[in-house]
Amino acid sequence: MAIAANWCFSASIACADSRRSLSSSNLLCTSRGPYIYCISEPSEATVEGASKKYKRRFVNVRSSEENTFWKSDVSGSRSKTGLSEYKSLGVQKKRNKGNLVDSKVQQVEADNLQDAAFLNAVVKVYCTHTAPDYSLPWQKQRQYTSTGSAFMIGDGMLLTNAHCVEHDTQVKVKRRGDDTKYAAKVLARGVECDIALLSVESEEFWEGSEPLQFGRLPNLQDSVTVVGYPLGGETISVSKGVVSRIEVTSYAHGSSELLGIQIDAAINPGNSGGPAFNDQGECIGVAFQVYRSDEAENIGYVIPSTVVSHFLEDYERNGKYTGFPSLGVLLQKLENPALRACLNVPSNEGVLVRKIEPTSNASNVLKEGDVIVSFDDVSVGCEGTVPFRSTGRIAFRYLISQKFTGDVSELGIIRGGNSMKVQVVLNPRVHLVPYHIDGGQPSYLIVAGLVFTPLSEPLIGEECEDNIGLKLLTKARYSMARFEGEQIVILSQVLANEVNIGYEDMSNEQARYVLKLNGTRIRNIHHLAHLVDTCKDKYLIFEFEDNFLVVLEREQAIGSSTSILKGYGIPSERSEDLSEPYLDLKEQKNDAIIDQNEYGDIPISDSDIGFDGLLWA
């Protein structure tokens, strides 16, 4: 699957967080800063006694005691929405003599809102970022700065976008009408939902503050006001528009698909993390990305309060962000009558299970060829949609996104013409090639100048696809993880030294996928380090995917480490995480199974499918 990147431009250009090979590459995040590639790292910080306070701040938004799926959104609501199937979206922007211009709605400070109390809850975010260098994983890239927006939710905390504080080394915030910047701390980042929770300890910062109240999901054509600190000036800015669409949307930063609100109010770099208000002054969501296209104008996106509520409740439950769950199945629509008849599906409903992720709980419950006809007693249509509000339909994934990690859902299925009910535990997807790296440093291991590192989407973006090679890209795009913790370990480069003579050019053109060390299949980078450390043989024999063989004399390889590290100015032969003891998890899958199906035959995300008859859930 294509890269999930956050391309931040200078103050006159948008900050794009997208995946380059997708149509969603037009989706740009809207913080301000110079060009940089972004990933994410979750926090384990906790907060005590916050649960009840969070619920009070949400007005007419489901609490933890309510059903995770709003029945009012299925039927009985007066709103009318026409919802389309998911399509990758992006950012709109126009240029006029080097300046960013919106031809329909200009962002200005509205006089009639000058004294509105809710404006004082919106603050400006100043962040200094230091991103990892994936090509040289032992060091960091040059630091850069960006600005964005945030708003107060009470209890000494602020909400903003995750991409606004990605790889932060320093975060400061400033209130409207104040000339003092206060230090802030990132408590949690939600990568998929592009939300971050900040705390400010200074009591002076909170004097006279009033946290925002959250409102319900709006209706189509409802008025919306976006507030923040975008480019074009230093003071607070207000833009107005209406709700244009509500559907499951591609989230560029997290490479995920969650409920989103499309609006026609102007959203520009710096608006990221700012609130969107309804006419009652309630916050209905968080501005986070826009759509860029020569064929479209004024298409911005807001994270709805339902997604914000899920993020906060997840943090309250677990003391950290755990993510949005999934079923882990590839589904095919059943629009064709002959296909339904062949599967003994009596009515115009259900979706066909084509593939199941081995790491998902569904692999123990579902079978390929099953037809899912309901999710927690909500009927699933033949196009993979479910009822939404009174007259609309929405992607099946919406129901799953309302759940939490570890929740159990009941599926109604048809198997071999027989109807039955099964229960599935929902957990986040395990990606063989991750879109974001947990922690502040990529893993790496240097053996006799051979630099090994796991393949990741940020690395693909940094090295460029041509340097990764077609075989590795095929595996990255079309293979699922066969067990938890599996990684594609590659030889990213060779640090020339007399110990590796004859091998120094082997990774100059393309990275190479290492399969085995001394006959043992490599499961991940930590496993490779363990095999090297425990090896007692005379030689270290590396087998690569393209039948290339590297043989090193073990004692000579170990002895060369000090001189190689000193010569190239590298602080350590391995990343800190590889210094931890290795836990042998091979009981999860035996090596015979692991060696099967070296390459998958399906794309690992909706964005790679290219045919809307298939979808992931």
N, C-alpha and C positions, 0 to 999 in steps of 0.2 A: 504494500500500500504506500501511497506517496507521502511525502514528508509533511509533518505537522510543524510548521515554522512560524516564528513571530518576527517578521521583517519590520523593524522600527526605522523610520526615516527621520530626516531632520524636521524642524518645526513647520516647514512648509509642505511636508508630504506626510501621508498617513502612515501609521504603524500597522503593518500587515502581519497577521498571525494566521498562516494558512499553509496548505499543502500544495506544492508546486505543480504536481501532475494532475490535479483534480480541477473540475470546473469550479470547485469551491475556492480555488486560488484567488478569486476575486474578493473573498471575504477578508477584510482587514480589521484588525483591532485598532482602537482609537486612542492610545496613549501617545505622548509626544517624546521623541528622543531620536538619536542617530541610529543608523543601520546596525542591527544586531540580530543574532539568531537566538531564540529563547527556548528553554525547556522549563521543567517545574520540579520542585522538591517539596514533599509534604512535611508538615510540622507535627510534633507529638505534644505540643503544649496543651494544657488543660485549663478548663474554667470551672469554677465551683458555683453551685447554687444559681445557675443561669436559666434553668428550664422554665420556670414559671414566668420569669421576667420576659423571656423571649416571646412567650405566647401572648402576653399582654400587649406587646407591640404590634401584633398582627391583628388587623381588623377584618373579620369575616374571612380569615384564611384558616385552612384546616389545622387543627392542633393534633398532638400525638394521640389523643383519645379518639379522634374521628377516623373514619375509613380513609385509607391512603388513596383510594380513588373516589373522587367527588361524584356522588350519585347525581347531584344537580347538574353536572356537566354531561351526564348521559341523557337525562330527560328532565323535563319540568322547568327548564330555564327559559326566560323570555328572550334571551339573546339568540341571534341567528347568524351562524357562521358558515361560510362555504369553505371547506378545507381541502387543499390539494395534496397530492402525494409529495413526499420529500424531494426537493431538488437542491443541489449545491448552489449556494449563493455567494455573493462577494461585495465589493465596495464601490460606491460611485464617487467620482470626484471630477471636477472640471478645472481647466487651467486658463488663466487670463493674464498674460504677461508675467508668468512666474508666480502668480498668487492663486490661492485656492478660493474658488468662487462658487457659491450655490446660486443657481439661477432662479429658484423658486422661493426659498425661505432663508433669509439672512439671519445669522445669530446676532442678536442685539440684547442689550440690557433693557428689559421692558419697564417703562415708568410705572405702570399700574401694579407691578409686582415688587417694586423697589423696597417696600417695607414689609413684605410678606415674611412671617415668622419662619416658615420652613426653609427659606433661603439661607438663614443663619446656621442651619445644620449641615450645609454642604461646605466641604473644605477642599483645599488644594493639596495635592500629594507631590512631594519632591522625592525622587528615588535615585540612588546611585546603584548601578548594577555592575556585577563582575561575573561574566558568564564563563563556563568551562571552555577549554579548547579541546575539542574532541579529536583533532588530528594529533595533538601533542597533549595527551590526557594528564600529564603530570603538572601542567601549568594552567593559568587562567588567561583569558583574553584581556585586552585593555578595557578599563572601566569606562562606563558612559553614564549619562544622566538622562532622566525623562521626567515629565510631569503628567499628572492625571488628576482625577477627582475622587472624592470619597464622601461619605455622609454618616452622621451619628445615629446609632441605634440604641444608645444607652448602655449602662453598666461599664462605662469607660471604654467602649469599643466602637469601631468604625467598620463600614463595609466598603470595599473597592473591588476592582477586577484583579484576578490573579496575574494577568500579564503586566499589570502596572508595577508589581513588586517582585517580578521574577528575578531570581539570582540577586536579591538585594544585599547590599553591604551596609546601606544606611537609608532609612526612611524617615522623612520629616513631613509634618503637616502644618498648614496655616489656615486659620479661620478667616472668614470674610471680615474685612475692616480691621484686621490685626496685622501688625508688622513683625510679629514674633513667630518663628518656626519652632515646633515642638517635636521631640523625638518620638517615633512610633515603633512598635514591635509587631512583627507578623506572627499571629497566633496559629493560623491555619490557611492553607491554600487548597481550593477545590479546582483541580486542573480541568476536569471535564466540563464543569459548569462555569469556569472562569470567574470564580468569586474568591476573595481573600478577606480574612478577618484580622483587623488591626486593633491594637490596644495603645492607649496613651496614658501614662502614669501621672503626668502633671495635673494637679488639681486646678491650677490656674487656667489651663486649656479648657476645662469643662465649666468654668464659671458662667452662669446664666444660660447654659445650653439647654436645648429641648430636643430630645430624640424624635426621629420621624416615626409616624404610624404607617403600617403597611395596609394596603387595600386589596380587594379581591381582584381576580383576573378580569380585565376590562372586556367590553363588548366591541364589536366592529364599529368604527366611526366615532368611538368615544374620544374626547379631546385628551391630549397628552402634552405635558410640558417637560422638556428635558433641561436640566440645570447642571452646570459644570464650569470648568475652566479650560476651554479649548484654545487653540491658537488664534491669533488675531488681536490679543490684548491680555491684560493681567487680571482684570476684575471679573467678577462672576458673570456668566452669560446664560441667557434664557432663550430657548427656541420652542415654538409651539407647532403642533400638528395633530394628526388623528391616527387611531389604530387602523391599519390597513389589512392586517392578516394575523391570525393566530394558528400556528401549526408546529409540528416537530421540525426543528431547524438545525442546520449544521453549525456547530460551535467551532470556530476556526482554531482557537487556542488549544482546546482540548481534543480536537479531532473526534468529537462526539456528536450525538444527535439528541437534543432535548427540546422541550417545549420552548418556543420563542415568540415574541411579539414583534411584528413588523410595523414600523411607523414611518410617516413621511416628514417628521421633524428633522431638521438638520443636525447631524452628529458628525463632529470633526475631531481630529487628533487633539487629545486633552480632555475630551468628554468622557473617556473611559472611566468607569467607576462611579459616575454621577447618577443621581436618582432621576426617575421619570415619575411625574405626578399626574393624578387625575384632577378633575375640577374641584374635588373636595379637599385637596391638599394632602391626599394620602399617596404614599409611594407605591406605585404598581410594578416597579421593577428597576433594573440597573442597566444603563446604557453600556454597550460593550463592543459593537462592531457595525460596520456599514457595508454596503454593496457597491462595488465599482464596475461599471459597464458603460460602454458608449451608447447602449440602447436603453438605459434606465437612469432615472434621477431620483434623488431624495428617498432612498431606501435605507433605513437604519433599523437596528435591532436592539431589543431590550430583553434582558433576562427577567422573566416574570416572577412575581412574589411567591408563586408556588415552588419554583426552583430554589429561590432564596430560603424559603421555609425549610425545604428538604436539607439544604446545606447546614443550616443552623441546628436543626434537630439531630442530624448526623453527628455534628460536633458535640452536642450536649450528651448524646447517648454514649459516645465512645471516647470523648476527650481528644479526639483528632478527627480529621477527615478520612473517611474510608471509601468514598466513591459511590457511584450509581451502579446498581446491579444489572445483570442481563441474564437471559436464558442460555446464551451460548449456542444458538442454532441458526443455520441458514435455511430460509424458508422460500418456497416457491408459491406464487399466487395460483389460485384455482379458478381462473376466469373461463377456461374452456370447458364446455359441457361434457365432451368426450373424456377429458381428463378426470373430471369429477365422477363420471359414471364408472370409469375403470377402477377408481379407488373406492367405489361404493359409498360415495358421499351423496346423501339424498337431496340436499338443498344447496342453495347458492351461498355456501359459507365455507370457512376453513382455509388453512394454508398448509402446504405440504412440507414436511421436514426432509430436507435434502442432505444436510450435513450436521454433525453435532461435534462441538469442541470437546476433545478428550479430557480437558481440565475442568469442564463444567459438571455440576451435579446432574444435569440433564442427560449426560452420557450413561448414567446408571438407571435412568428411568425411561427415556424416550428411545425410539428406534427410527432409523431412516425408513421413510415410507409412512410414518404416522401422519395423521392429519389433525392439526390443532384447531378445534372449533370453538373453544371458550377459554377465557382466562379469569379465574375467580368469578365464575358465573356471568361474565360479560361476553356476549357472542362476538366472535372474530369473523369478519367478512372475507369473501374470496379474494379481495384485493389486499388483505393484511391490514384492514382498518377496523376501528371500533366506533360505536356511537359517541358523539361529543356534543354536549349541550342538546338542544331540542331538534335541530335539523341537520347538523353537520356530522362529519366523520373525521377521524384523526388516526395517524399511524399507530399500529398495535404497540409499538415501543413505548408509547406514552404511558400505558398502564404499568409496564415494567419499571419505568423510571420513577413512578410514584412509590415504589417499594424501597426497602433498605437492605443493606448487606446482611445476609443470614435469614431474611424473611422466607417463609414457606408459602408458595402459591399453588392453587389447585388448577390443573389443566384438564379440560374436557377434550378427549382425543378419539379418533376413529382409527382402529388398527385391524386391518384385514376385514373390514366391514362391520366390526363390532365396536360399539361405543363403550367407553370406560372413563374413569376419573383417575388421575395420578397426581402426586404431589412432588413439587420440585423446589429445592433450596436455591435461592437466587444469590449470586455472588458476582463481583466485578469480573470482566473478561481478563484473561491472561494472554498477553500479546507476546508472540515469539520475538518480534522486533518492536521494542517499546517506542512510543511516540515521545515520551518524556522520561528522564532519568531521575530515579529517586536518589536523594543525597546531593552533595555539592560537587562531587568529582566522579568522572567516569572511571570504571574499573579498568586496570591495565596490568599486564605482566610482561617483564622484559627477561628473556632467556638468551644469553649470548648475543645480545643485540637484536634479537627478534622481538618485535613489539606486538603483543597480542591484546586484543580488546573485544568486547562484545559488539555486535552490529546493532545499531540503533538508528532511528530516523534522523535525529540530529547529526549523527556522523555521516549519514548518506547525504544530508543537505550540505554539510561542510566540505566533504570530499568531492561532491558532485557525482551524479549517477554514472558517468562514464568511467570514473575511477573505481567504482564498486564492482562493475561488471554485470553482464546480463544474467549469469547463473545466480549470483547472490541476490540481485534484484528480484528475480523470479521467485526465489525462496522467500524473500522478505514479503513479497506481495501476495503469494499464493500458498503459504504453508501456515498451519496452526501449531501452536505449542502442544507437544504430545504428553508433557508432564509439567507440573509446576516447577519453575526454576530453570527450565530449558533455555539456552541461549545459543545463538550462532556466534562462535568465537572465530575471529578472523586475524590473520597476520596483516596488520595495517602498514608496517614499514620495517625495514631492516637497517639498523645503525651499523654502518660498515666498520668491520674490525677483522683482524687476521684470523679470529676464531670462526668467522662465518664466510670465509673466502669462497666464492662460487655461488653464494646465496644472496649477495648484497643487492642484486638487481631484480630479484624475483617478485617483489611487491611494488616496484616502481610504476608499472603500468596499471595493475589492478590488484585490489585486495584479494587475499586467498582465504578460503574457508578451511580451517584445520579440523579434521575428523577424528583422528586417533593419536594417542601417544603410546608408543610401545605396545600397540595392539588393543589398547583400551579405548572404548568410545568416550569422547569428551562430552560431558553434559552441559557444562557452563564454564566460565572463566575461573571460578573458585575451584571447581573440580580439576581443571588443568593445573592450577598452582599446587593443589594437593598431590597430583600425580608426579609433578616435577620434584616436589620436596621429599616424597617418599620413595622415589626411584632408587634402586640399588644396582641397576644394570650398568654395564660399561658405557652404553650409548643411549642417547635420547633420540628416538626415532619418531619424527612427526610425519603423519600421513595427511595429505591435503586432498581436497575434493577433486581436483583436476589430475589426479594420479601422480602429482609431484611428491617427492620424498626428500626430507631434510634429516640428515644424520649428524649429530654432534657428539663428540666425546664428552661424557658427563662431567668429569672432574675439570677438564679444561674449560667447559662452558661456565661452570660455577666460578672458577678462578678468574675468569675474564670480567666478571660483573663489576668489580670496583673500578677498573680502568675505563670501562665503557661509560659508566655513570659519570665519572669525573670528566672524561673527555667531552661529553655532550651536555654537561651541566644539569644532570637529572638528579633530583634529591633521593629517590628511592627506586628500587627495581620493581616495586609493585605498589598498587594503591592500598590505602589503609584498610579497606574492607577485606582484602585478601590476607591480612595478618590474623584475622579471626579463624578459629578452628573450623575445619570443613565438616559439615554434617552429611553423612552418606544417606541419600534418599533414594537409592536405586531400587528399593523395594516397591516404589510406586509403579515403575515400568521396567520389565526386564530388557536386556540389551537386544534380544531378538526382535521385540516389538519396536524398539527405538530405531533399529536399522531398516525397518520397513518404511515404505512410502517417503522416500527422501524428499520428494517434492509433492506438494499438494496440487489439486486440480481446481481449486476454487479461490476466488479473491477473498481476502479476510476483512473486507469492509464494504458497506453499501457504495461508497464513493468509487471503489475499484471495479464494481460489477459492470457498469456500462449498459445494463439491461434491467429495466425496472420490473421484470417478472420475478426477480430474486431480491430478497431482503434479509438483513440480519436482525435478530431479536435477542 
